[in-house]
Amino acid sequence: MTVRSVIRVVEDLRADRRTDPDAVNLSSDTQTRPTGGMRQAIAQAVVGDEQTRSDPTTLALEERVADLLGHEAAVFLPSGTMCNEIAVRLHVGHAGDEVLAEASSHLINAEAGGPAVLSGAVLTPVQGERGVFTGDRLASMIRPPGNRYAPVTRLVCVEQTANAGGGRVWPLDVMRQVVEVARERGIATHLDGARLLNASVADGVDPRTYASLFDTAWIDFSKGLGAPVGAVLAGSASLIEQAWRYKQMWGGALRQSGMLAAAALYALDHHVERLAVDHANARALAEGLAGIDGIDIDPSHVQTNIVYFEVDDAPGFEAGLAAHGVLVGAKGPRRVRAVTHLDITADDIATAIAAAEAVMGERR
């Protein structure tokens, strides 16, 4: 088969399986569907007009997340990407200013060049190890002041957990070193906390301990926490007041958002501690895959709910698994990602391992 035909087969299988309730969907933790209890919370939510600050459920969520992350205020937004984009705009003073982020980060690779378009920011990748860079590495990347030929470094971003690093948890001491280096140079800091609570559950560190280090931070509700929509950006009262302007400007302001906020509140009440189940399932998957000839994986790298491994033909492997009712994501010619979440059970993991064994057997 040609590369184009393989891609077409994969896309067709994805479309067929995406709505199949029996499929084991490991393609992302964004694939969860609201639980019965969450749907009930949505239906019973007390709502008002968010734009006039009269939606009590949304206000309650914002207050709770601000406290959870150790900041003065917070704003509910439709997506984590919007959280990142607004944060960049808040911290980047002029078009041409520089943002430093790890080379494999979501900000650089998965936001359609938004920081450049919306804020005129220069995105400079910092080479790390599995998504994490050190304070010394950051110090070597910050441009000296007074150079009129170079962009001015304004912002440092950290992604917790590091998605492309295999869900790696940034160690707290390393994170503190990075923030300290930035502060010494007068550079703002931002925490992309899409899976921050996964890190907290895995390492036993309170989310406030991570997030309060940064000028802005956010958490996502539509990934491991299982809500259908939404993220909350936290920071100082003055920064969040400015964030509201960009929320309005970029079409993120909502009306009766309490229904969505209710889902997020339900997730905080019921879906945080159970993230440990996702982590255990991810480790079980990694250990099972490690025993299959032709799959290259180091199970010790699996800290949270993201499993990366390599095969000789990732798109072909993805298509083969889809034919067995298991969805994963090819992330390059050889790299594959599988992500556990609240819709995945231990039996699903066993099914996925058996399917991988079958596919590799067929390929052999």
VOPAGU-2260 file (C-alpha; in pm, 1 decimal, decimal comma):
REM VOPAGU-2260
SITE   aa  ch    i         X         Y         Z
SITE  MET   A    0       0,0       0,0       0,0
SITE  THR   A    1     111,6     355,7     -64,7
SITE  VAL   A    2     146,8     604,3     220,5
SITE  ARG   A    3    -158,7     791,4      89,5
SITE  SER   A    4    -372,1     478,0      83,7
SITE  VAL   A    5    -263,9     381,0     437,0
SITE  ILE   A    6    -359,1     728,4     559,9
SITE  ARG   A    7    -699,3     695,1     389,7
SITE  VAL   A    8    -759,7     357,1     553,4
SITE  VAL   A    9    -664,4     496,6     894,6
SITE  GLU   A   10    -896,3     796,5     851,0
SITE  ASP   A   11   -1185,0     573,3     741,3
SITE  LEU   A   12   -1134,3     342,1    1038,0
SITE  ARG   A   13   -1114,2     637,4    1275,1
SITE  ALA   A   14   -1443,6     768,1    1138,6
SITE  ASP   A   15   -1607,2     426,7    1169,4
SITE  ARG   A   16   -1484,4     363,1    1522,8
SITE  ARG   A   17   -1514,1     713,1    1666,3
SITE  THR   A   18   -1886,9     667,0    1730,4
SITE  ASP   A   19   -1863,9     296,1    1813,4
SITE  PRO   A   20   -1947,5     260,6    2183,2
SITE  ASP   A   21   -1773,3     -77,6    2191,5
SITE  ALA   A   22   -1438,8      53,8    2067,3
SITE  VAL   A   23   -1151,6      74,4    2315,2
SITE  ASN   A   24   -1063,2     437,8    2253,4
SITE  LEU   A   25    -706,7     507,8    2364,9
SITE  SER   A   26    -651,2     784,5    2111,8
SITE  SER   A   27    -676,9    1058,1    2377,3
SITE  ASP   A   28    -820,7    1137,8    2718,3
SITE  THR   A   29   -1032,0    1398,4    2539,1
SITE  GLN   A   30   -1252,9    1112,5    2416,3
SITE  THR   A   31   -1440,7    1067,1    2744,3
SITE  ARG   A   32   -1816,6    1107,8    2760,7
SITE  PRO   A   33   -1999,2    1258,8    3059,8
SITE  THR   A   34   -2093,9    1007,4    3326,6
SITE  GLY   A   35   -2450,7     971,5    3446,2
SITE  GLY   A   36   -2379,8    1176,7    3756,9
SITE  MET   A   37   -2215,5    1449,3    3550,6
SITE  ARG   A   38   -2511,6    1462,6    3312,0
SITE  GLN   A   39   -2742,8    1501,8    3610,2
SITE  ALA   A   40   -2529,8    1786,5    3744,8
SITE  ILE   A   41   -2544,6    1956,4    3404,4
SITE  ALA   A   42   -2923,2    1923,4    3389,1
SITE  GLN   A   43   -2970,1    2064,8    3739,4
SITE  ALA   A   44   -2722,1    2354,0    3711,3
SITE  VAL   A   45   -2835,5    2698,1    3825,8
SITE  VAL   A   46   -2747,7    2934,4    3541,9
SITE  GLY   A   47   -2742,3    3300,9    3446,6
SITE  ASP   A   48   -2562,6    3527,2    3200,0
SITE  GLU   A   49   -2190,2    3471,2    3234,1
SITE  GLN   A   50   -2100,6    3794,3    3056,0
SITE  THR   A   51   -2281,4    4001,3    3318,6
SITE  ARG   A   52   -2122,7    3786,0    3592,2
SITE  SER   A   53   -2464,0    3654,7    3695,3
SITE  ASP   A   54   -2408,2    3282,0    3642,3
SITE  PRO   A   55   -2361,0    3150,1    3996,3
SITE  THR   A   56   -2228,3    2809,1    3894,6
SITE  THR   A   57   -1957,6    2957,7    3675,7
SITE  LEU   A   58   -1860,1    3200,1    3951,6
SITE  ALA   A   59   -1837,4    2911,0    4197,3
SITE  LEU   A   60   -1609,6    2717,9    3962,3
SITE  GLU   A   61   -1380,6    3016,4    3908,5
SITE  GLU   A   62   -1350,5    3080,3    4281,4
SITE  ARG   A   63   -1278,8    2715,9    4350,2
SITE  VAL   A   64   -1008,3    2687,6    4084,2
SITE  ALA   A   65    -842,9    3013,2    4192,4
SITE  ASP   A   66    -816,5    2869,9    4543,8
SITE  LEU   A   67    -707,0    2528,2    4415,8
SITE  LEU   A   68    -421,0    2686,0    4219,3
SITE  GLY   A   69    -323,6    2945,3    4478,7
SITE  HIS   A   70    -415,9    3257,3    4281,1
SITE  GLU   A   71    -637,3    3559,5    4339,9
SITE  ALA   A   72    -882,5    3509,7    4055,4
SITE  ALA   A   73    -974,9    3288,3    3762,2
SITE  VAL   A   74   -1177,0    3289,1    3442,2
SITE  PHE   A   75   -1367,1    3003,9    3277,6
SITE  LEU   A   76   -1273,4    2954,5    2911,4
SITE  PRO   A   77   -1392,8    2719,8    2636,3
SITE  SER   A   78   -1057,9    2545,1    2592,5
SITE  GLY   A   79    -709,6    2499,1    2726,9
SITE  THR   A   80    -567,9    2637,4    2404,6
SITE  MET   A   81    -751,7    2963,4    2471,0
SITE  CYS   A   82    -600,2    2965,1    2821,0
SITE  ASN   A   83    -253,0    2943,5    2668,9
SITE  GLU   A   84    -323,8    3202,1    2401,4
SITE  ILE   A   85    -467,3    3456,2    2644,3
SITE  ALA   A   86    -178,5    3399,6    2885,2
SITE  VAL   A   87      74,7    3465,4    2610,2
SITE  ARG   A   88    -106,4    3785,3    2518,0
SITE  LEU   A   89    -109,7    3897,8    2881,3
SITE  HIS   A   90     264,7    3854,0    2922,5
SITE  VAL   A   91     403,2    3948,9    2579,5
SITE  GLY   A   92     428,6    4325,3    2566,9
SITE  HIS   A   93     510,4    4385,4    2202,3
SITE  ALA   A   94     499,3    4201,1    1872,4
SITE  GLY   A   95     837,2    4036,2    1825,0
SITE  ASP   A   96     883,9    3952,2    2192,2
SITE  GLU   A   97     998,2    3600,2    2269,6
SITE  VAL   A   98     831,7    3307,3    2445,1
SITE  LEU   A   99    1044,1    3011,5    2556,5
SITE  ALA   A  100     883,6    2666,8    2579,0
SITE  GLU   A  101    1004,0    2308,7    2559,0
SITE  ALA   A  102    1051,8    2196,4    2198,8
SITE  SER   A  103     780,8    1929,5    2209,4
SITE  SER   A  104     526,5    2143,6    2396,7
SITE  HIS   A  105     163,4    2187,2    2299,6
SITE  LEU   A  106     210,3    2564,4    2276,2
SITE  ILE   A  107     466,0    2529,8    1998,5
SITE  ASN   A  108     332,0    2227,1    1813,3
SITE  ALA   A  109     -45,2    2208,5    1850,1
SITE  GLU   A  110    -195,3    2557,6    1859,8
SITE  ALA   A  111    -182,8    2645,8    1489,8
SITE  GLY   A  112      76,7    2918,9    1539,7
SITE  GLY   A  113    -167,2    3111,1    1758,1
SITE  PRO   A  114      92,6    3296,9    1967,6
SITE  ALA   A  115     244,6    3442,2    1650,1
SITE  VAL   A  116     -91,1    3538,3    1498,7
SITE  LEU   A  117    -266,4    3665,8    1811,0
SITE  SER   A  118      25,9    3815,0    2003,0
SITE  GLY   A  119     307,8    3857,4    1751,9
SITE  ALA   A  120     517,9    3632,9    1972,7
SITE  VAL   A  121     839,2    3462,6    1866,2
SITE  LEU   A  122     824,1    3102,4    1987,5
SITE  THR   A  123    1168,4    2965,5    2066,1
SITE  PRO   A  124    1199,5    2594,2    2151,8
SITE  VAL   A  125    1406,5    2487,5    2450,2
SITE  GLN   A  126    1550,7    2139,3    2406,8
SITE  GLY   A  127    1465,7    1926,1    2705,9
SITE  GLU   A  128    1459,4    1559,5    2795,3
SITE  ARG   A  129    1117,2    1398,7    2752,6
SITE  GLY   A  130     948,7    1736,9    2775,3
SITE  VAL   A  131    1142,6    1876,7    3073,3
SITE  PHE   A  132    1428,0    2130,2    3071,5
SITE  THR   A  133    1643,9    2250,4    3358,7
SITE  GLY   A  134    1704,8    2592,9    3505,4
SITE  ASP   A  135    2058,7    2589,7    3365,7
SITE  ARG   A  136    1927,3    2509,9    3019,9
SITE  LEU   A  137    1678,6    2793,7    3045,4
SITE  ALA   A  138    1946,7    3037,2    3160,4
SITE  SER   A  139    2150,4    2953,8    2850,3
SITE  MET   A  140    1851,5    3038,8    2627,6
SITE  ILE   A  141    1757,3    3377,1    2772,9
SITE  ARG   A  142    1888,6    3657,8    2556,4
SITE  PRO   A  143    2105,3    3924,0    2721,6
SITE  PRO   A  144    1937,7    4264,3    2756,9
SITE  GLY   A  145    2019,6    4558,5    2535,1
SITE  ASN   A  146    2062,7    4368,1    2208,5
SITE  ARG   A  147    1853,1    4557,9    1954,8
SITE  TYR   A  148    1899,3    4280,7    1699,0
SITE  ALA   A  149    1737,1    4009,3    1906,9
SITE  PRO   A  150    1383,6    3959,3    2036,0
SITE  VAL   A  151    1325,2    4035,4    2403,0
SITE  THR   A  152    1254,5    3726,6    2612,6
SITE  ARG   A  153     928,0    3796,1    2796,4
SITE  LEU   A  154     775,4    3463,1    2895,8
SITE  VAL   A  155     872,1    3109,2    2996,0
SITE  CYS   A  156     610,1    2833,7    2966,1
SITE  VAL   A  157     607,9    2495,2    3139,7
SITE  GLU   A  158     369,7    2210,9    3047,6
SITE  GLN   A  159     267,6    1984,6    3336,8
SITE  THR   A  160     250,3    1697,3    3257,1
SITE  ALA   A  161     466,2    1693,1    2943,5
SITE  ASN   A  162     232,3    1537,2    2687,5
SITE  ALA   A  163     486,3    1456,5    2416,4
SITE  GLY   A  164     728,1    1352,2    2689,2
SITE  GLY   A  165     498,1    1060,4    2763,9
SITE  GLY   A  166     299,2    1227,9    3040,2
SITE  ARG   A  167     617,4    1296,5    3231,5
SITE  VAL   A  168     579,7    1485,5    3558,0
SITE  TRP   A  169     800,3    1789,2    3600,1
SITE  PRO   A  170     986,8    1736,8    3931,0
SITE  LEU   A  171     899,7    2013,8    4173,6
SITE  ASP   A  172    1263,5    2105,4    4239,1
SITE  VAL   A  173    1332,2    2142,3    3866,5
SITE  MET   A  174    1020,3    2352,4    3821,5
SITE  ARG   A  175    1126,6    2580,1    4106,4
SITE  GLN   A  176    1471,8    2624,4    3952,6
SITE  VAL   A  177    1318,2    2720,5    3617,2
SITE  VAL   A  178    1085,0    2976,1    3776,4
SITE  GLU   A  179    1369,5    3118,8    3986,3
SITE  VAL   A  180    1587,2    3170,4    3678,7
SITE  ALA   A  181    1301,6    3347,0    3500,8
SITE  ARG   A  182    1223,5    3570,3    3798,4
SITE  GLU   A  183    1588,4    3669,3    3838,8
SITE  ARG   A  184    1580,0    3793,7    3478,9
SITE  GLY   A  185    1244,1    3971,2    3512,4
SITE  ILE   A  186    1067,4    3722,3    3284,9
SITE  ALA   A  187     705,2    3616,5    3337,1
SITE  THR   A  188     609,7    3251,2    3384,0
SITE  HIS   A  189     307,7    3049,7    3272,8
SITE  LEU   A  190     199,1    2695,4    3359,5
SITE  ASP   A  191      13,3    2495,1    3096,2
SITE  GLY   A  192    -167,3    2268,8    3341,4
SITE  ALA   A  193    -370,4    2062,9    3097,1
SITE  ARG   A  194    -289,4    1752,8    3303,9
SITE  LEU   A  195    -172,8    1923,3    3622,5
SITE  LEU   A  196    -398,6    1710,4    3840,6
SITE  ASN   A  197    -250,4    1395,3    3688,8
SITE  ALA   A  198      87,4    1519,3    3809,7
SITE  SER   A  199     -49,7    1597,5    4155,6
SITE  VAL   A  200    -204,9    1253,5    4192,4
SITE  ALA   A  201     107,5    1079,5    4062,4
SITE  ASP   A  202     356,6    1270,5    4279,2
SITE  GLY   A  203     140,2    1352,7    4578,8
SITE  VAL   A  204     210,6    1724,8    4540,8
SITE  ASP   A  205     -76,2    1966,9    4596,9
SITE  PRO   A  206    -168,4    2147,2    4271,3
SITE  ARG   A  207    -135,7    2480,1    4452,1
SITE  THR   A  208     230,3    2402,3    4521,8
SITE  TYR   A  209     296,6    2376,2    4148,6
SITE  ALA   A  210      64,5    2645,6    4018,1
SITE  SER   A  211     132,1    2921,2    4269,8
SITE  LEU   A  212     491,2    2939,4    4147,4
SITE  PHE   A  213     372,4    3088,0    3818,0
SITE  ASP   A  214     222,5    3422,2    3718,5
SITE  THR   A  215     -59,5    3240,5    3539,2
SITE  ALA   A  216    -172,6    2877,8    3542,8
SITE  TRP   A  217    -469,8    2674,4    3426,5
SITE  ILE   A  218    -631,0    2333,3    3444,0
SITE  ASP   A  219    -834,8    2151,4    3181,8
SITE  PHE   A  220   -1161,1    1971,0    3248,5
SITE  SER   A  221   -1211,9    1797,0    2913,6
SITE  LYS   A  222    -919,4    1554,5    2946,3
SITE  GLY   A  223    -870,2    1317,9    3239,2
SITE  LEU   A  224   -1138,5    1488,6    3445,4
SITE  GLY   A  225   -1398,7    1383,2    3190,7
SITE  ALA   A  226   -1603,2    1701,5    3138,8
SITE  PRO   A  227   -1723,1    1779,0    2784,9
SITE  VAL   A  228   -1591,9    2137,5    2758,6
SITE  GLY   A  229   -1381,7    2391,0    2938,0
SITE  ALA   A  230   -1070,5    2505,3    3120,9
SITE  VAL   A  231   -1001,2    2770,4    3385,3
SITE  LEU   A  232    -713,7    3020,0    3376,4
SITE  ALA   A  233    -594,8    3162,7    3708,8
SITE  GLY   A  234    -372,9    3455,8    3800,2
SITE  SER   A  235    -375,5    3787,5    3982,6
SITE  ALA   A  236    -698,2    3986,4    3990,2
SITE  SER   A  237    -552,1    4243,8    3751,6
SITE  LEU   A  238    -433,5    3981,8    3502,0
SITE  ILE   A  239    -768,8    3802,4    3502,7
SITE  GLU   A  240    -946,7    4134,0    3447,6
SITE  GLN   A  241    -730,9    4179,9    3137,8
SITE  ALA   A  242    -794,0    3818,4    3037,6
SITE  TRP   A  243   -1165,2    3893,9    3022,6
SITE  ARG   A  244   -1100,3    4150,5    2749,9
SITE  TYR   A  245    -926,0    3891,7    2532,4
SITE  LYS   A  246   -1193,5    3634,6    2611,3
SITE  GLN   A  247   -1448,0    3880,4    2471,7
SITE  MET   A  248   -1228,2    3986,4    2180,9
SITE  TRP   A  249   -1157,4    3630,9    2064,6
SITE  GLY   A  250   -1513,0    3502,6    2091,7
SITE  GLY   A  251   -1475,4    3305,6    2412,9
SITE  ALA   A  252   -1738,9    3486,3    2619,0
SITE  LEU   A  253   -2040,6    3268,9    2693,8
SITE  ARG   A  254   -2394,3    3302,5    2824,5
SITE  GLN   A  255   -2547,8    3029,8    3042,5
SITE  SER   A  256   -2213,6    2862,0    3095,8
SITE  GLY   A  257   -2323,2    2719,2    3429,3
SITE  MET   A  258   -2418,9    2392,7    3261,2
SITE  LEU   A  259   -2057,5    2347,6    3153,1
SITE  ALA   A  260   -1923,2    2475,7    3483,7
SITE  ALA   A  261   -2143,3    2225,1    3666,8
SITE  ALA   A  262   -1972,9    1943,2    3479,7
SITE  ALA   A  263   -1633,7    2081,1    3581,8
SITE  LEU   A  264   -1737,2    2111,2    3947,0
SITE  TYR   A  265   -1866,5    1754,5    3938,3
SITE  ALA   A  266   -1531,4    1644,8    3796,3
SITE  LEU   A  267   -1343,6    1813,2    4082,4
SITE  ASP   A  268   -1566,0    1636,4    4332,3
SITE  HIS   A  269   -1560,9    1289,7    4175,7
SITE  HIS   A  270   -1286,3    1245,3    3914,7
SITE  VAL   A  271    -959,1    1366,3    4066,9
SITE  GLU   A  272    -855,4    1084,1    4300,4
SITE  ARG   A  273    -961,0     823,9    4044,1
SITE  LEU   A  274    -687,6     951,2    3807,1
SITE  ALA   A  275    -469,6     698,7    3990,7
SITE  VAL   A  276    -674,2     426,0    3817,8
SITE  ASP   A  277    -581,4     571,7    3478,8
SITE  HIS   A  278    -215,3     573,1    3579,8
SITE  ALA   A  279    -231,3     208,7    3689,8
SITE  ASN   A  280    -400,7     113,0    3361,8
SITE  ALA   A  281    -133,2     298,9    3163,9
SITE  ARG   A  282     143,7     111,5    3345,7
SITE  ALA   A  283     -32,9    -219,7    3286,4
SITE  LEU   A  284     -62,1    -136,1    2916,8
SITE  ALA   A  285     305,3     -42,4    2895,1
SITE  GLU   A  286     414,0    -361,5    3069,1
SITE  GLY   A  287     193,8    -571,0    2840,8
SITE  LEU   A  288     323,4    -401,7    2527,4
SITE  ALA   A  289     682,7    -447,4    2642,9
SITE  GLY   A  290     637,8    -823,9    2613,9
SITE  ILE   A  291     538,4    -810,3    2246,1
SITE  ASP   A  292     806,5    -868,0    1984,8
SITE  GLY   A  293     843,7    -565,9    1758,0
SITE  ILE   A  294     720,9    -306,4    2007,4
SITE  ASP   A  295     984,1     -81,5    2163,1
SITE  ILE   A  296     883,3      69,3    2496,8
SITE  ASP   A  297    1034,5     148,9    2835,5
SITE  PRO   A  298     756,6     100,4    3093,8
SITE  SER   A  299     957,0     292,7    3354,0
SITE  HIS   A  300     886,9     610,9    3156,4
SITE  VAL   A  301     512,3     581,1    3217,2
SITE  GLN   A  302     432,7     804,1    3515,0
SITE  THR   A  303      75,7     909,5    3445,5
SITE  ASN   A  304    -183,4     821,9    3178,9
SITE  ILE   A  305      12,7     859,9    2852,8
SITE  VAL   A  306     196,2     570,8    2689,1
SITE  TYR   A  307     433,4     621,4    2394,8
SITE  PHE   A  308     598,3     335,0    2210,5
SITE  GLU   A  309     757,5     262,3    1874,7
SITE  VAL   A  310     686,6      10,7    1600,2
SITE  ASP   A  311     825,1     -21,2    1250,2
SITE  ASP   A  312     515,0     135,0    1087,5
SITE  ALA   A  313     300,1     347,3    1318,6
SITE  PRO   A  314      20,5     434,6    1070,1
SITE  GLY   A  315      -7,9      71,8     964,4
SITE  PHE   A  316     -11,8     -42,3    1327,6
SITE  GLU   A  317    -282,0     212,5    1408,7
SITE  ALA   A  318    -494,2      85,3    1119,5
SITE  GLY   A  319    -441,0    -274,1    1227,1
SITE  LEU   A  320    -548,4    -200,9    1584,9
SITE  ALA   A  321    -854,0     -11,1    1462,8
SITE  ALA   A  322    -961,4    -320,6    1270,8
SITE  HIS   A  323    -956,4    -500,1    1607,3
SITE  GLY   A  324   -1166,3    -226,6    1770,9
SITE  VAL   A  325    -882,2     -48,1    1950,9
SITE  LEU   A  326    -800,6     316,2    1875,6
SITE  VAL   A  327    -455,5     468,0    1928,4
SITE  GLY   A  328    -275,8     757,1    1758,3
SITE  ALA   A  329      21,8     739,8    1523,0
SITE  LYS   A  330     247,3    1035,6    1609,1
SITE  GLY   A  331     503,0     990,7    1334,7
SITE  PRO   A  332     639,0     716,6    1110,6
SITE  ARG   A  333     724,3     492,3    1408,6
SITE  ARG   A  334     583,2     655,3    1723,1
SITE  VAL   A  335     242,7     564,0    1867,8
SITE  ARG   A  336      51,1     718,1    2159,2
SITE  ALA   A  337    -211,7     552,5    2378,8
SITE  VAL   A  338    -388,5     745,4    2655,8
SITE  THR   A  339    -594,0     599,7    2939,9
SITE  HIS   A  340    -895,1     777,4    3090,6
SITE  LEU   A  341   -1213,7     721,2    3288,5
SITE  ASP   A  342   -1384,2     532,2    3004,2
SITE  ILE   A  343   -1104,7     273,3    2998,6
SITE  THR   A  344   -1116,3     -31,7    3226,1
SITE  ALA   A  345    -864,4    -301,1    3314,3
SITE  ASP   A  346   -1051,7    -533,2    3075,7
SITE  ASP   A  347   -1006,3    -275,6    2798,8
SITE  ILE   A  348    -632,9    -277,0    2865,8
SITE  ALA   A  349    -626,9    -655,6    2832,8
SITE  THR   A  350    -819,2    -623,6    2505,3
SITE  ALA   A  351    -572,6    -364,6    2374,6
SITE  ILE   A  352    -271,3    -579,7    2461,5
SITE  ALA   A  353    -425,2    -882,9    2293,5
SITE  ALA   A  354    -505,9    -674,2    1985,2
SITE  ALA   A  355    -149,7    -542,1    1970,1
SITE  GLU   A  356     -14,8    -896,7    1994,2
SITE  ALA   A  357    -246,3   -1003,1    1711,5
SITE  VAL   A  358    -150,4    -711,3    1489,0
SITE  MET   A  359     222,1    -764,6    1540,5
SITE  GLY   A  360     172,7   -1136,1    1475,5
SITE  GLU   A  361      -5,8   -1058,5    1150,6
SITE  ARG   A  362     271,7    -822,0    1047,4
SITE  ARG   A  363     536,8   -1081,3    1125,4
